C-alpha cells in the first residue's frame, strides 16, 4: 500500500507548495540568532519560540486540508530544486507531505513549541539563553527536514543535522567536564549508526540508481534475499544509533547532562523517534526480508527490557526517565518489526509517548527547579503538597506510561502487546514482562518523589514553578490522558496507505484476554513498587551485592562492553597500523632516501677539483667505450 501511495503522490498545489516554510522558519530563526549574537539577547527567546509555533500552525492547516481530501489525494509531493547530477544519478531535493510525515510534523512542532515556552522560564537566568534557543530551533528544523524529505539522501541531511544539534545541546553546559564528555559520546556513538545509514544509501544508489522513496519502493521487490536483508540490517544499524537501541544505547543516559528541556525534546519529539520513523518508512524493503524484520523485533524487545532494568535501578530522576525512553522506544521498534500488523501501532505509541514523556521530563525539570537542581530522588519525598501542579500533571504522565485504562498508553502500548502475542508468543510474553517492570519503576519514582516524609536538606525550599513552566505541563498532561481516546479508532485507517498497516477493529472499550492479563501484570508492578518504597528511604544509596541491581546502576555495563569490545581493539589496531607505518612505510621511504644519500656521497668523492683527475677519468672513459665497441664488433 505504501508503494501505491507514494507513486500516486499528487504534485503540490496551493498551501502544500508552501510546505518548505515548515523547515525554513525555525532554520532562519536559528541562523538569525546565531548571526546577531548578543544583540538579540533580549528578544531572541521570543523569536525562537514563535518559530515552531508558526510551523505548528502551518502543519495544522495542512493537516486540515488532508483530512478534507479523499484518501487517494492526501499525499503531496513538493519538488524544490536539483541538488546534484553526476553520471546516471540525479538527486533532487523535495518534500513528501503524507499521512505519516504530517503526524510527525504536528508532534515535533506542537511538543517542541511547548518545550520552547517552558524553556523561557527554565533558562531565564542562563547567560547564554539566546544561543540555547537558537540550538533548539536548529534541532526542530533538522528533525522536520528528516521526516519531510522525499528521499533517503535528503533525509540523511536532516539526520546529520539532528546529530549536530544534539551534540550542541547535550554539551551546552560544556564548562562541566561531564557535559562535554556526554556530548562527545552521543556524537561518536551516532557516527557508528550513521555509517550503516550511509552504506544503505550507497546500496540504494547502486541497485536503483536513486535514493527517492518512490524509486526504492518500486524496485524493492527486485532485491535478492541477500541484498534485501543487508539493506534492512544497515538501516536498522542507523536506527539503533538515533533511537538508542541496543547495542548503540550507551549515549542516552549520559545525554541527561544537558538542560532538562533538551532531554524532553530529544526523548519525546525528535531524535529518538527518528529511528522508528526510518524503519516504518522503509517497510517496502523490510517486506522483502523476514530476517531483517525479525532483527528489528528482537532489537526492540531486548531494548525494552534493558531500558526497564536500568530504570528500576537508578536514583537520578532524569536517568530513570531516560531508561524509560529506551524501553518505550523498544516497544515501538518491536511493533515496527511485526510488519504490517504493527506499523501503525508503532507510530501510535510514538505519538502518545511524545506527550507523556515530554510531560514527565518537563515535570522532572520543575521538581529540579524547586529543589535547587538536585536530581536524587532519595532527597525528595512529600513533594505532592509542596508542588501541587507539578505532582498532578506528572501523575497524568505516570498513569499514561503504565497503561492505566483509557489513558494514552493504555491504547497504544496494549495494542503492541496484543499484536506481539498474535505474531510470536515469546515476544508477547517479554513485552508483557516489560509492562510489569515499567509499572514497578514508575511507581517507585512516584513514591520516592511525591510521597512519604520529606528528605530534603534544611536549606532547600521546594516551591511550584512559574506559569510559563506549568502551563505546558497542564497541556501535556491533558494530552497524556486523552490522546489515546481521540486517536484509537482513527489512526490505523489514517496510516494504512503510507505504512501498509492491516486495519483491525479497535473499539474504545475493549478488554481482550491479553488486555486483561496486561492490566493484571501492571497492577502487580504498581503494588510491588508501592510496598517496597512506601516506608523509610535512606538519603544515601545503600550498598548492595545484588548483581542485578549493580548491573542496572552501571547501565548494564554498556560502557565497559564498548571499552573492551570496540575501543581497546580499535586502539590496538591503530597502534598496529602505526607500527607498520613506522617500520615498513617509513622504513622503505627513509631507506631509499639513505641509499640515494650514500650513493651521492660516494660519487661526490670524484669531484675533488684536480684537472689531472678529470683528465684521467676522461681517458679511462674513452678507452672503456672503445673497448666496448671493439669487442662488440668481434661478437
WOLINJO-V855454 format. One record per residue. N is the residue number from 0. RES is the residue in one letter. SS is DSSP state (helix for helix, strand for strand, loop for the rest). PSI is psi in radians with two decimals (* if undefined). D_CENTER is the distance of its C-alpha to the mean C-alpha in Angstrom with 2 decimals. Layout:
n->{N,N}
res->{RES,RES}
ss->{SS,SS}
psi->{PSI,PSI}
d_center->{D_CENTER,D_CENTER}
This chain:
n->{0,1,2,3,4,5,6,7,8,9,10,11,12,13,14,15,16,17,18,19,20,21,22,23,24,25,26,27,28,29,30,31,32,33,34,35,36,37,38,39,40,41,42,43,44,45,46,47,48,49,50,51,52,53,54,55,56,57,58,59,60,61,62,63,64,65,66,67,68,69,70,71,72,73,74,75,76,77,78,79,80,81,82,83,84,85,86,87,88,89,90,91,92,93,94,95,96,97,98,99,100,101,102,103,104,105,106,107,108,109,110,111,112,113,114,115,116,117,118,119,120,121,122,123,124,125,126,127,128,129,130,131,132,133,134,135,136,137,138,139,140,141,142,143,144,145,146,147,148,149,150,151,152,153,154,155,156,157,158,159,160,161,162,163,164,165,166,167,168,169,170,171,172,173,174,175,176,177,178,179,180,181,182,183,184,185,186,187,188,189,190,191,192,193,194,195,196,197,198,199,200,201,202,203,204,205,206,207,208,209,210,211,212,213,214,215,216,217,218,219,220,221,222,223,224,225,226,227,228,229,230,231,232,233,234,235,236,237,238,239,240,241,242,243,244,245,246,247,248,249,250,251,252,253,254,255,256,257,258,259,260,261,262,263,264,265,266,267,268,269,270,271,272,273,274,275,276,277,278,279,280,281,282,283,284,285,286,287,288,289,290,291,292,293,294,295,296,297,298,299,300,301,302,303,304,305,306,307,308,309,310,311,312,313,314,315,316,317,318,319,320,321,322,323,324,325,326,327,328,329,330,331,332,333,334,335,336,337,338,339,340,341,342,343,344,345,346,347,348,349,350,351,352,353,354,355,356,357,358,359,360,361,362,363,364,365,366,367,368,369,370,371,372,373,374,375,376,377,378,379,380,381,382,383,384,385,386,387,388,389,390,391,392,393,394,395,396,397,398,399,400,401,402,403,404,405,406,407,408,409,410,411,412,413,414,415,416,417,418,419,420,421,422,423,424,425,426,427,428,429,430,431,432,433,434,435,436,437,438,439,440,441,442,443,444,445,446,447,448,449,450,451,452,453,454,455,456,457,458,459,460,461,462,463,464,465,466,467,468,469,470,471,472,473,474,475,476,477,478,479,480,481,482,483,484,485,486,487,488,489,490,491,492,493,494,495,496,497,498,499,500,501,502,503,504,505,506,507,508,509,510,511,512,513,514,515,516,517,518,519,520,521,522,523,524,525,526,527,528,529,530,531,532,533,534,535,536,537,538,539,540,541,542,543,544,545,546,547,548,549,550,551,552,553,554,555,556,557,558,559,560,561,562,563,564,565,566,567,568,569,570,571,572,573,574,575,576,577,578,579,580,581,582,583,584,585,586,587,588,589,590,591,592,593,594,595,596,597,598,599,600,601,602,603,604,605,606,607,608,609,610,611,612,613,614,615,616,617,618,619,620,621,622,623,624,625,626,627,628,629,630,631,632,633,634}
res->{X,X,X,X,X,X,X,X,X,X,X,X,X,X,X,X,X,X,X,X,X,X,X,X,X,X,X,X,X,X,X,X,X,X,X,X,X,X,X,X,X,X,X,X,X,X,X,X,X,X,X,X,X,X,X,X,X,X,X,X,X,X,X,X,X,X,X,X,X,X,X,X,X,X,X,X,X,X,X,X,X,X,X,X,X,X,X,X,X,X,X,X,X,X,X,X,X,X,X,X,X,X,X,X,X,X,X,X,X,X,X,X,X,X,X,X,X,X,X,X,X,X,X,X,X,X,X,X,X,X,X,X,X,X,X,X,X,X,X,X,X,X,X,X,X,X,X,X,X,X,X,X,X,X,X,X,X,X,X,X,X,X,X,X,X,X,X,X,X,X,X,X,X,X,X,X,X,X,X,X,X,X,X,X,X,X,X,X,X,X,X,X,X,X,X,X,X,X,X,X,X,X,X,X,X,X,X,X,X,X,X,X,X,X,X,X,X,X,X,X,X,X,X,X,X,X,X,X,X,X,X,X,X,X,X,X,X,X,X,X,X,X,X,X,X,X,X,X,X,X,X,X,X,X,X,X,X,X,X,X,X,X,X,X,X,X,X,X,X,X,X,X,X,X,X,X,X,X,X,X,X,X,X,X,X,X,X,X,X,X,X,X,X,X,X,X,X,X,X,X,X,X,X,X,X,X,X,X,X,X,X,X,X,X,X,X,X,X,X,X,X,X,X,X,X,X,X,X,X,X,X,X,X,X,X,X,X,X,X,X,X,X,X,X,X,X,X,X,X,X,X,X,X,X,X,X,X,X,X,X,X,X,X,X,X,X,X,X,X,X,X,X,X,X,X,X,X,X,X,X,X,X,X,X,X,X,X,X,X,X,X,X,X,X,X,X,X,X,X,X,X,X,X,X,X,X,X,X,X,X,X,X,X,X,X,X,X,X,X,X,X,X,X,X,X,X,X,X,X,X,X,X,X,X,X,X,X,X,X,X,X,X,X,X,X,X,X,X,X,X,X,X,X,X,X,X,X,X,X,X,X,X,X,X,X,X,X,X,X,X,X,X,X,X,X,X,X,X,X,X,X,X,X,X,X,X,X,X,X,X,X,X,X,X,X,X,X,X,X,X,X,X,X,X,X,X,X,X,X,X,X,X,X,X,X,X,X,X,X,X,X,X,X,X,X,X,X,X,X,X,X,X,X,X,X,X,X,X,X,X,X,X,X,X,X,X,X,X,X,X,X,X,X,X,X,X,X,X,X,X,X,X,X,X,X,X,X,X,X,X,X,X,X,X,X,X,X,X,X,X,X,X,X,X,X,X,X,X,X,X,X,X,X,X,X,X,X,X,X,X,X,X,X,X,X,X,X,X,X,X,X,X,X,X,X,X,X,X,X,X,X,X,X,X,X,X,X,X,X,X,X,X,X,X,X}
ss->{loop,helix,helix,helix,helix,helix,helix,loop,loop,strand,strand,loop,loop,helix,helix,helix,helix,helix,loop,loop,helix,helix,helix,helix,helix,helix,helix,helix,helix,helix,helix,helix,helix,helix,helix,helix,helix,helix,helix,helix,loop,loop,loop,helix,helix,helix,helix,helix,helix,helix,helix,helix,helix,helix,helix,helix,helix,helix,helix,helix,helix,helix,helix,helix,helix,helix,helix,helix,loop,loop,helix,helix,helix,loop,loop,strand,strand,strand,strand,strand,strand,strand,strand,strand,strand,strand,loop,loop,strand,strand,strand,strand,strand,strand,strand,strand,strand,loop,helix,helix,helix,helix,helix,helix,helix,helix,helix,helix,helix,helix,helix,helix,helix,helix,helix,helix,helix,helix,helix,helix,helix,helix,loop,loop,loop,loop,loop,loop,helix,helix,helix,helix,helix,helix,helix,helix,helix,helix,helix,helix,helix,helix,helix,helix,helix,helix,helix,helix,strand,loop,strand,helix,helix,helix,helix,helix,helix,helix,helix,helix,helix,helix,helix,helix,helix,helix,helix,helix,helix,helix,loop,loop,loop,loop,loop,loop,helix,helix,helix,helix,helix,helix,helix,helix,helix,helix,helix,helix,helix,helix,helix,helix,helix,helix,helix,helix,helix,helix,helix,helix,helix,helix,helix,helix,helix,helix,helix,helix,loop,loop,loop,strand,helix,helix,helix,helix,helix,helix,helix,helix,helix,helix,loop,loop,helix,helix,helix,helix,helix,helix,helix,helix,helix,helix,helix,helix,helix,helix,helix,helix,helix,helix,loop,loop,loop,loop,loop,loop,loop,loop,helix,helix,helix,helix,helix,helix,helix,loop,loop,helix,helix,helix,helix,helix,helix,helix,helix,helix,helix,loop,helix,helix,helix,helix,helix,helix,helix,helix,helix,helix,helix,loop,helix,helix,helix,helix,loop,loop,loop,helix,helix,helix,helix,helix,helix,helix,helix,helix,helix,helix,helix,helix,helix,helix,helix,helix,helix,helix,helix,helix,helix,loop,loop,loop,loop,strand,helix,helix,helix,helix,helix,helix,helix,helix,helix,helix,helix,helix,helix,helix,helix,helix,helix,helix,helix,helix,loop,loop,helix,helix,helix,loop,helix,helix,helix,helix,helix,helix,helix,helix,helix,helix,helix,helix,helix,helix,helix,helix,helix,helix,helix,helix,helix,helix,helix,helix,helix,helix,helix,helix,loop,loop,loop,loop,loop,strand,helix,helix,helix,loop,loop,loop,helix,helix,helix,helix,loop,helix,helix,helix,helix,helix,helix,helix,helix,helix,helix,helix,helix,helix,helix,helix,loop,loop,loop,loop,loop,helix,helix,helix,helix,helix,helix,helix,helix,helix,helix,helix,helix,helix,helix,helix,helix,loop,helix,helix,helix,helix,helix,helix,helix,helix,helix,helix,helix,helix,helix,helix,helix,helix,helix,helix,helix,helix,helix,helix,helix,helix,helix,helix,loop,loop,loop,loop,loop,loop,loop,loop,loop,loop,loop,loop,loop,loop,loop,loop,helix,helix,helix,helix,helix,helix,helix,helix,helix,helix,helix,helix,helix,helix,helix,helix,helix,helix,helix,helix,helix,loop,loop,loop,helix,helix,helix,helix,helix,helix,helix,helix,helix,loop,loop,loop,loop,loop,loop,loop,loop,loop,loop,loop,loop,loop,helix,helix,helix,helix,helix,helix,helix,helix,helix,helix,helix,helix,helix,helix,helix,helix,helix,helix,helix,helix,helix,loop,loop,loop,loop,loop,loop,loop,loop,loop,loop,loop,loop,loop,helix,helix,helix,helix,helix,helix,helix,loop,helix,helix,helix,helix,helix,helix,helix,helix,helix,helix,helix,helix,helix,helix,helix,helix,helix,helix,helix,helix,helix,helix,helix,helix,helix,helix,helix,helix,helix,helix,helix,helix,helix,helix,helix,helix,helix,helix,helix,helix,helix,helix,helix,helix,helix,helix,helix,helix,helix,helix,loop,loop,loop,loop,loop,loop,helix,helix,helix,helix,helix,helix,helix,helix,helix,helix,helix,helix,helix,helix,helix,helix,helix,helix,helix,helix,helix,helix,helix,helix,loop}
psi->{-0.57,-0.71,-0.80,-0.70,-0.79,-0.71,-0.62,0.24,2.17,2.60,2.48,2.46,2.78,-2.29,-0.52,-0.47,-0.24,0.23,-0.45,-0.38,-0.47,-0.72,-0.71,-0.63,-0.96,-0.54,-0.74,-0.68,-0.79,-0.79,-0.74,-0.77,-0.63,-0.60,-0.76,-0.44,-2.38,-0.28,-0.26,0.26,-0.65,-0.50,0.04,-0.69,-0.51,-0.82,-0.76,-0.60,-0.60,-0.50,-0.97,-0.49,-0.69,-0.75,-0.66,-0.72,-0.78,-0.74,-0.71,-0.73,-0.78,-0.68,-0.73,-0.70,-0.71,-0.66,-0.64,-0.22,2.80,2.80,-0.62,-0.21,0.46,-0.48,2.26,2.34,2.27,1.53,2.45,-1.09,2.87,2.23,-0.99,2.70,2.09,2.28,-2.22,0.06,2.29,2.01,2.08,2.54,2.13,2.89,2.63,1.92,1.75,-3.00,-0.54,-0.88,-0.58,-0.57,-0.69,-0.68,-0.81,-0.68,-0.86,-0.84,-0.61,-1.00,-0.66,-0.68,-0.73,-0.67,-0.66,-0.80,-0.81,-0.70,-0.42,-0.72,-0.73,-0.66,0.32,-0.57,0.20,2.31,-0.39,0.59,-0.72,-0.71,-0.67,-0.79,-0.57,-0.73,-0.66,-0.77,-0.72,-0.71,-0.83,-0.80,-0.76,-0.72,-0.64,-0.70,-0.70,-0.82,-0.28,-0.23,2.55,0.13,2.80,-0.56,-0.73,-0.67,-0.68,-0.54,-0.82,-0.65,-0.82,-0.58,-0.69,-0.71,-0.73,-0.84,-0.67,-0.69,-0.79,-0.61,-0.71,-0.69,0.42,-0.72,1.10,-0.14,-0.29,2.11,-0.63,-0.63,-0.74,-0.74,-0.66,-0.71,-0.75,-0.69,-0.80,-0.71,-0.81,-0.81,-0.68,-0.41,-0.52,-0.83,-0.65,-0.52,-0.76,-0.72,-0.78,-0.74,-0.60,-0.73,-0.70,-0.72,-0.74,-0.78,-0.64,-0.68,-0.79,-0.19,0.27,2.76,0.17,2.58,-0.75,-0.77,-0.70,-0.78,-0.64,-0.58,-0.07,-0.64,-0.33,-0.12,2.47,2.78,-0.68,-0.86,-0.58,-0.74,-0.80,-0.78,-0.74,-0.70,-0.63,-0.75,-0.66,-0.68,-0.76,-0.73,-0.64,-0.67,-0.91,-0.65,0.20,0.85,2.63,2.28,0.26,0.68,-0.10,-0.38,-0.37,-0.82,-0.59,-0.41,-0.20,-0.13,-0.34,2.91,2.57,-0.69,-0.53,-0.76,-0.75,-0.73,-0.78,-0.77,-0.32,-0.81,-0.24,-1.70,-0.89,-0.25,-0.22,-0.69,-0.71,-0.77,-0.78,-0.80,-0.78,-0.72,-0.48,0.44,-0.46,-0.57,-0.81,-0.42,-0.31,-0.07,1.88,-0.55,-0.86,-0.71,-0.73,-0.66,-0.69,-0.81,-0.70,-0.79,-0.78,-0.73,-0.80,-0.72,-0.67,-0.59,-0.69,-0.76,-0.70,-0.68,-0.83,-0.78,-0.47,-0.23,-0.14,2.62,-0.26,2.06,-0.64,-0.60,-0.49,-0.79,-0.55,-0.77,-0.66,-0.70,-0.81,-0.83,-0.81,-0.64,-0.57,-0.72,-0.73,-0.75,-0.67,-0.81,-0.74,-0.55,-0.11,-0.06,-2.65,-0.39,-0.60,0.00,-0.88,-0.59,-0.59,-0.78,-0.65,-0.85,-0.57,-0.73,-0.82,-0.66,-0.63,-0.65,-0.97,-0.44,-0.66,-0.71,-0.82,-0.62,-0.76,-0.57,-0.70,-0.68,-0.65,-0.72,-0.79,-0.68,-0.66,-0.19,0.51,0.75,0.33,2.24,-0.02,2.02,-0.36,-0.22,0.17,-2.18,2.32,0.32,-0.11,-0.50,-0.64,-0.49,1.27,-0.83,-0.78,-0.73,-0.85,-0.76,-0.68,-0.66,-0.59,-0.74,-0.67,-0.82,-0.65,-0.75,-0.54,-0.20,0.64,2.42,2.30,0.05,3.06,-0.84,-0.47,-0.72,-0.92,-0.79,-0.64,-0.61,-0.69,-0.78,-0.75,-0.74,-0.63,-0.76,-0.67,-0.60,-0.68,2.06,-0.67,-0.82,-0.68,-0.76,-0.75,-0.69,-0.64,-0.75,-0.72,-0.65,-0.70,-0.73,-0.64,-0.80,-0.64,-0.96,-0.49,-0.59,-0.69,-0.78,-0.81,-0.78,-0.81,-0.50,-0.81,-0.21,3.07,-2.93,2.62,2.46,0.22,2.81,2.83,-0.50,0.07,2.32,1.59,2.44,2.72,2.61,2.81,2.92,-0.62,-0.36,-0.59,-0.52,-0.81,-0.61,-0.73,-0.77,-0.78,-0.59,-0.74,-0.76,-0.64,-0.58,-0.68,-0.20,-0.63,-0.78,-0.71,-0.57,-0.27,-0.85,0.02,-0.63,-0.54,-0.85,-0.65,-0.71,-0.08,-0.79,-0.86,-0.29,-0.26,0.31,2.44,2.00,2.32,2.64,2.12,1.53,2.81,-0.63,1.77,2.05,1.51,3.07,-0.80,-0.68,-0.74,-0.68,-0.74,-0.78,-0.67,-0.74,-0.70,-0.75,-0.74,-0.77,-0.73,-0.79,-0.73,-0.78,-0.69,-0.87,-0.50,-0.39,0.16,-0.23,-2.72,2.33,2.09,2.57,-0.41,2.53,2.15,2.58,2.62,2.67,0.12,2.01,-0.50,-0.75,-0.76,-0.70,-0.71,-0.73,-0.52,0.35,0.68,0.52,0.56,-0.73,-0.71,-0.69,-0.78,-0.66,-0.82,-0.55,-0.45,-0.98,-0.91,-0.80,-0.66,-0.72,-0.73,-0.76,-0.73,-0.73,-0.67,-0.77,-0.70,-0.67,-0.72,-0.70,-0.77,-0.77,-0.66,-1.05,-0.93,-0.60,-0.80,-0.74,-0.87,-0.56,-0.76,-0.63,-0.70,-0.68,-0.79,-0.69,-0.69,-0.75,-0.74,-0.64,-0.69,-0.74,-0.49,-0.40,-0.41,-0.30,1.30,-0.12,-0.01,2.26,-0.65,-0.61,-0.77,-0.69,-0.78,-0.72,-0.67,-0.76,-0.81,-0.69,-0.71,-0.76,-0.71,-0.75,-0.73,-0.70,-0.73,-0.76,-0.76,-0.89,-0.47,-0.66,-0.61,-0.68,*}
d_center->{26.85,23.77,25.92,28.68,26.53,25.00,28.32,30.10,27.80,30.46,30.68,29.53,32.41,33.09,30.17,27.64,28.71,27.38,23.80,22.91,23.74,20.59,18.76,21.83,22.65,19.70,19.62,23.38,23.20,20.84,23.19,26.25,25.29,24.48,27.68,29.95,28.83,30.97,33.05,30.38,29.86,31.95,30.35,26.97,25.08,27.10,26.27,22.55,22.67,24.84,22.47,19.74,22.75,24.40,21.47,21.33,25.06,24.87,22.26,24.67,27.55,25.92,24.96,28.59,29.83,27.90,29.23,32.73,32.53,33.39,30.75,31.62,31.07,27.91,25.64,26.32,25.78,25.74,26.75,26.49,27.82,28.25,25.93,27.75,30.46,31.52,33.56,32.71,29.26,28.81,25.34,25.37,22.90,22.78,20.98,20.97,21.48,21.75,21.41,17.74,16.56,18.85,17.38,13.93,16.02,17.86,14.99,13.21,16.65,18.35,16.18,15.31,19.10,19.85,17.56,19.43,22.70,21.97,21.11,24.58,26.10,23.67,23.79,27.43,28.87,26.39,28.18,25.17,24.09,24.48,22.12,19.50,19.86,19.76,16.34,15.20,16.82,15.21,11.70,13.12,14.88,12.16,10.06,13.50,14.38,11.47,12.64,16.28,16.85,19.52,18.82,16.28,17.41,16.96,13.54,12.81,14.20,11.80,8.91,10.69,11.54,8.15,8.15,11.70,11.43,9.11,11.76,14.51,13.64,12.84,16.06,17.88,20.63,21.10,24.67,23.39,22.94,20.37,18.11,18.71,18.00,14.70,13.53,14.96,13.43,9.78,11.05,13.06,10.95,8.39,11.72,12.62,10.02,11.01,14.52,14.16,12.88,15.82,18.25,17.47,18.36,21.42,22.46,22.29,24.42,26.84,27.23,27.16,27.90,25.12,21.39,21.94,20.81,24.49,25.81,23.30,23.84,27.56,27.80,25.54,28.65,30.34,27.93,29.61,28.23,27.24,25.31,23.67,22.49,21.41,19.48,17.73,16.89,15.62,13.21,12.21,11.74,9.29,7.40,7.86,6.44,2.88,3.72,6.15,9.01,12.41,13.37,10.34,9.70,12.06,10.13,8.90,12.52,13.63,11.30,13.94,16.23,15.18,17.16,16.55,15.74,12.70,11.63,12.48,10.68,7.21,7.98,10.08,9.84,7.06,3.53,3.04,5.80,5.36,6.12,8.78,10.09,10.55,12.48,14.48,15.33,16.53,18.81,21.87,20.87,20.11,23.41,25.20,24.04,24.47,23.33,19.86,19.56,20.83,18.36,15.47,17.48,18.30,14.85,13.94,17.29,17.15,13.85,15.24,18.33,16.90,14.87,18.09,20.16,18.39,18.54,22.23,23.04,21.73,23.93,21.46,20.58,17.12,16.33,17.77,15.38,12.39,13.90,14.36,10.74,10.30,13.43,12.90,9.76,12.17,14.75,12.90,12.40,16.04,17.17,15.69,17.48,20.68,21.13,22.87,23.82,20.41,18.35,19.30,18.97,15.28,14.85,17.53,15.82,12.50,14.80,16.98,14.25,13.12,16.76,17.64,14.65,15.00,18.66,18.54,16.41,18.75,21.56,20.76,20.94,24.23,25.50,24.71,26.44,29.50,29.44,29.42,25.75,26.50,23.51,25.71,26.53,29.77,30.97,30.51,32.54,34.46,32.10,32.62,35.85,34.86,31.69,32.65,30.26,27.22,28.44,29.10,25.81,23.87,26.11,25.07,21.43,22.79,24.92,22.16,19.78,22.77,23.92,27.16,29.22,28.59,25.53,22.22,20.84,24.26,23.94,20.37,19.95,23.59,23.34,20.74,23.05,26.04,24.55,23.61,27.22,28.55,26.84,27.06,28.76,27.04,23.54,25.05,26.63,23.54,21.57,24.65,24.72,21.15,22.41,25.30,23.41,21.09,24.34,25.72,23.17,22.63,26.42,26.68,24.49,26.65,29.88,29.21,28.06,30.33,33.30,36.02,37.82,36.43,35.43,34.61,36.82,39.83,38.53,35.42,36.03,33.35,33.35,31.58,29.18,30.45,30.20,27.59,25.23,26.74,27.01,23.23,23.29,26.12,24.52,21.35,23.69,25.67,22.69,21.66,25.19,26.02,23.06,23.72,27.36,26.78,24.41,25.58,28.43,26.92,23.34,24.28,26.83,24.74,21.91,24.40,25.04,21.59,20.37,23.76,23.49,26.78,27.96,29.61,31.73,30.01,32.40,31.49,33.60,32.91,33.45,33.42,34.30,30.69,29.85,32.73,31.81,28.26,29.87,32.27,29.64,27.78,31.16,31.82,28.54,29.42,32.96,32.01,29.67,32.48,35.34,33.68,32.66,35.24,37.72,37.95,34.77,35.41,33.87,32.95,30.84,33.43,33.70,33.19,33.69,31.77,29.54,27.06,26.69,26.62,23.88,21.72,22.52,21.55,18.07,19.77,20.72,17.40,18.43,21.92,20.89,18.90,21.96,24.45,22.74,21.06,22.05,25.77,26.36,24.71,26.94,29.88,29.32,29.07,32.30,33.95,33.15,34.39,37.55,38.17,37.71,40.22,42.65,42.71,41.38,42.79,45.85,46.67,46.13,48.14,50.69,51.48,51.80,54.16,56.21,56.64,57.57,60.14,61.72,62.01,63.60,66.10,66.96,67.32,70.36,72.31,71.95,74.72,76.62,79.97,81.66,83.54,80.32,78.87,82.23,82.33,78.76,79.76,82.85,80.95,78.41,81.22,83.01,79.82,79.16,82.81,82.68,79.58,81.22,84.52,83.11,80.80,83.85,85.60,82.76}
